[in-house]
Amino acid sequence: MPTCAPTGADLKSTGFGYTMSLISGKYKLLILYILAECMVVRYNALKRHIGGISHKTLSMALKELEADDLLVRTEYPQIPPKVEYRLSERGRSLMPILDALCEWGEAHRI
């Protein structure tokens, strides 16, 4: 089986490095997992699910995930403003990987 991070290669230029650049950060995987479970989530609901995350940190993570086309932000023109987040098709394609991480963690939890 070919490896996506060959020995001696600059990891940043590999598939592994690219994937890690998209999902690295303290909360990005958690945000993706919440969106996978809940389908569509409003900003304050995300903040409640995560707990202990600052407005700035959550906003920045959401903007990065949107810029990387892993989630879709839908803003409704109403007062008060209503914004919803959901996984994009590209974001949904990450879910088997997150599921595999979950399964590994369950199998190896001490």
C-alpha positions in Angstrom: 0.0 0.0 0.0 1.5 3.4 -1.0 2.0 5.9 1.8 0.8 9.4 1.5 3.8 10.6 3.7 6.8 8.9 2.1 10.1 8.8 4.1 12.2 11.9 3.5 9.3 13.9 2.0 8.4 17.4 3.3 5.2 16.5 5.2 3.6 19.9 4.3 3.7 18.9 0.6 2.0 15.5 1.1 -1.7 14.6 1.3 -1.2 14.1 5.0 0.2 17.6 5.5 -2.6 19.1 3.4 -5.3 17.3 5.4 -3.8 18.3 8.7 -3.6 22.0 7.5 -7.4 21.9 7.0 -8.4 20.3 10.3 -5.6 21.4 12.6 -6.6 23.6 15.5 -8.1 23.0 18.9 -11.8 23.1 17.8 -12.0 22.3 14.1 -12.6 18.6 14.4 -15.1 19.1 17.2 -17.0 21.6 15.0 -17.0 19.2 12.1 -18.2 16.4 14.3 -21.0 18.5 15.8 -22.2 19.5 12.4 -22.1 15.9 11.2 -24.3 14.9 14.2 -26.7 17.8 14.2 -26.8 18.5 10.4 -27.6 22.3 10.7 -26.5 24.3 13.7 -26.8 28.0 14.6 -23.8 29.9 16.0 -25.0 30.0 19.6 -25.9 26.3 19.6 -22.4 25.5 18.4 -21.0 27.7 21.2 -23.1 25.8 23.7 -22.1 22.4 22.4 -18.4 23.2 22.6 -18.5 25.1 25.9 -15.5 27.2 27.0 -14.7 28.6 23.5 -14.4 32.3 23.0 -16.4 34.2 20.4 -13.2 35.1 18.6 -11.8 31.5 18.5 -15.1 30.1 17.3 -15.6 32.8 14.7 -12.0 32.3 13.4 -12.4 28.5 13.2 -15.7 28.8 11.4 -14.3 31.3 8.8 -11.3 29.0 8.2 -13.5 25.9 7.7 -15.8 27.9 5.4 -12.8 29.2 3.4 -11.5 25.6 3.0 -15.0 24.6 1.8 -15.6 22.2 4.7 -18.8 23.9 5.9 -21.5 26.1 4.4 -22.6 29.3 6.2 -26.1 30.5 5.4 -27.2 33.9 6.5 -30.8 34.9 6.6 -31.8 38.5 6.1 -33.8 39.1 9.2 -33.7 40.8 12.5 -32.2 39.5 14.7 -29.7 38.0 12.2 -29.9 34.2 11.7 -26.9 32.3 10.6 -26.7 28.5 10.2 -23.8 26.2 9.5 -23.8 22.8 7.9 -21.2 20.5 6.4 -20.4 21.0 2.7 -20.1 18.0 0.4 -16.4 18.2 0.9 -16.8 18.3 4.7 -19.1 15.3 4.6 -16.4 13.4 2.8 -14.2 13.7 5.9 -16.8 12.0 8.1 -15.6 8.4 7.4 -12.1 9.5 8.6 -13.6 11.0 11.8 -15.6 7.9 12.3 -12.4 5.8 12.0 -10.7 8.0 14.6 -13.7 7.5 16.9 -13.6 3.7 16.4 -9.8 3.6 17.0 -10.3 5.7 20.2 -13.0 3.4 21.5 -10.9 0.3 20.8 -7.8 1.6 22.4 -9.2 3.7 25.3 -7.5 2.8 28.6 
